[in-house]
Amino acid sequence: MLDIVYGNVTSLSDKAEHYFLNSQADVFAMCETHLTKEDAVAKAKEFGQKWQCTVAPAQHSKFSLFGSYGGAMIGVKRHLNSAKVAGDAKDDTVYVSPNSYVAARTIHMERRDTLLFVCYCKNGDLGLCMEYIAKVTNNGKLPYIAMGDFNQSAKATKDSMWVKNMDAKVLAAEDGAVTCFLKGGTCIDYVVCSPYIAPYILSLERELEVSWAPHCGLRLRLAMQPKAVLVKSLRYPKAVSYTHLRAHETDSYLVCRRLLEK
């Protein structure tokens, strides 16, 4: 089974960091970290002993209360087999507009490699985010999971041209339960995935006891087995007899042996 936790953390705090690192999940995905390039790289390095990370640095902004805008991170446990995205995409992270972005990482599974995306789509930018995902996944032919804050209802995303063209599946936790508790509450955090992935989804649930607001977290469990990193075992030489050594003795070894025997 593959266990993924996601959240729009509205600025990564120590408490939010503690939640993700102690969630017992195989993978974490977060957006709106507000970590600029130096901080994002330092944080990925800090996580590096236990996690393989992809980071999308936040953009500096004088209009933001945090002094920056955006920022995403994906972490896969070190013992699992994952890699940077290969193919047409030049980067693992991209800002499709000044306010919307996508970060990606490949997880090597026992059946088929799967791409994981974390997205933040400002109003009206869904098409730009899906265009990037379509490019990386060969228009949805490669298995993929996109988790994110899409800033519109799951129904609106399901009815969009891009999602229909890719034959993508849109899945909301608990039949569209509220994921953002501003203005009476809306369901704007959910999953968009390829048709290949949908049958393997065991559960998609809200994580309500989180250390950030106003969004809750999401937890996705898949009936898919990730590949482990192969560790080469040490091969110790077998013991051989003195007679065997003498039988394979070269002239140089013979000289050395006679010098040692003196």
LINCORPE-V300403 format. One record per residue. RES is the residue in one letter. PHI is phi in whole degrees, 0 to 359 (* if undefined). Layout:
res=RES phi=PHI
res=RES phi=PHI
This chain:
res=M phi=*
res=L phi=247
res=D phi=243
res=I phi=237
res=V phi=246
res=Y phi=225
res=G phi=196
res=N phi=272
res=V phi=272
res=T phi=49
res=S phi=92
res=L phi=288
res=S phi=256
res=D phi=298
res=K phi=292
res=A phi=295
res=E phi=301
res=H phi=298
res=Y phi=300
res=F phi=294
res=L phi=288
res=N phi=245
res=S phi=278
res=Q phi=66
res=A phi=277
res=D phi=278
res=V phi=219
res=F phi=239
res=A phi=219
res=M phi=223
res=C phi=232
res=E phi=57
res=T phi=284
res=H phi=60
res=L phi=266
res=T phi=287
res=K phi=308
res=E phi=297
res=D phi=292
res=A phi=295
res=V phi=295
res=A phi=295
res=K phi=292
res=A phi=298
res=K phi=293
res=E phi=297
res=F phi=282
res=G phi=301
res=Q phi=291
res=K phi=244
res=W phi=227
res=Q phi=264
res=C phi=242
res=T phi=241
res=V phi=235
res=A phi=245
res=P phi=297
res=A phi=285
res=Q phi=264
res=H phi=297
res=S phi=208
res=K phi=282
res=F phi=270
res=S phi=266
res=L phi=298
res=F phi=267
res=G phi=79
res=S phi=206
res=Y phi=224
res=G phi=88
res=G phi=101
res=A phi=220
res=M phi=209
res=I phi=240
res=G phi=233
res=V phi=241
res=K phi=306
res=R phi=301
res=H phi=282
res=L phi=266
res=N phi=269
res=S phi=220
res=A phi=203
res=K phi=294
res=V phi=288
res=A phi=253
res=G phi=116
res=D phi=287
res=A phi=291
res=K phi=282
res=D phi=228
res=D phi=280
res=T phi=227
res=V phi=207
res=Y phi=266
res=V phi=281
res=S phi=204
res=P phi=302
res=N phi=243
res=S phi=230
res=Y phi=207
res=V phi=221
res=A phi=240
res=A phi=217
res=R phi=207
res=T phi=269
res=I phi=249
res=H phi=279
res=M phi=255
res=E phi=296
res=R phi=271
res=R phi=216
res=D phi=299
res=T phi=233
res=L phi=265
res=L phi=250
res=F phi=243
res=V phi=241
res=C phi=234
res=Y phi=228
res=C phi=246
res=K phi=293
res=N phi=311
res=G phi=92
res=D phi=258
res=L phi=304
res=G phi=300
res=L phi=292
res=C phi=294
res=M phi=291
res=E phi=297
res=Y phi=294
res=I phi=298
res=A phi=299
res=K phi=296
res=V phi=286
res=T phi=259
res=N phi=57
res=N phi=58
res=G phi=86
res=K phi=286
res=L phi=272
res=P phi=297
res=Y phi=208
res=I phi=227
res=A phi=243
res=M phi=245
res=G phi=179
res=D phi=262
res=F phi=266
res=N phi=55
res=Q phi=200
res=S phi=294
res=A phi=298
res=K phi=294
res=A phi=297
res=T phi=292
res=K phi=299
res=D phi=274
res=S phi=287
res=M phi=300
res=W phi=296
res=V phi=294
res=K phi=294
res=N phi=296
res=M phi=269
res=D phi=54
res=A phi=282
res=K phi=255
res=V phi=247
res=L phi=233
res=A phi=253
res=A phi=291
res=E phi=50
res=D phi=57
res=G phi=85
res=A phi=296
res=V phi=299
res=T phi=242
res=C phi=233
res=F phi=261
res=L phi=273
res=K phi=51
res=G phi=86
res=G phi=99
res=T phi=218
res=C phi=254
res=I phi=239
res=D phi=252
res=Y phi=198
res=V phi=241
res=V phi=242
res=C phi=217
res=S phi=284
res=P phi=302
res=Y phi=297
res=I phi=284
res=A phi=312
res=P phi=295
res=Y phi=270
res=I phi=284
res=L phi=276
res=S phi=199
res=L phi=222
res=E phi=232
res=R phi=279
res=E phi=251
res=L phi=272
res=E phi=269
res=V phi=244
res=S phi=259
res=W phi=221
res=A phi=212
res=P phi=266
res=H phi=271
res=C phi=268
res=G phi=264
res=L phi=233
res=R phi=232
res=L phi=246
res=R phi=242
res=L phi=240
res=A phi=275
res=M phi=227
res=Q phi=257
res=P phi=287
res=K phi=284
res=A phi=272
res=V phi=290
res=L phi=282
res=V phi=248
res=K phi=290
res=S phi=279
res=L phi=286
res=R phi=254
res=Y phi=276
res=P phi=295
res=K phi=284
res=A phi=289
res=V phi=232
res=S phi=280
res=Y phi=298
res=T phi=297
res=H phi=295
res=L phi=296
res=R phi=297
res=A phi=293
res=H phi=252
res=E phi=286
res=T phi=266
res=D phi=300
res=S phi=293
res=Y phi=295
res=L phi=298
res=V phi=299
res=C phi=297
res=R phi=295
res=R phi=292
res=L phi=294
res=L phi=289
res=E phi=283
res=K phi=287
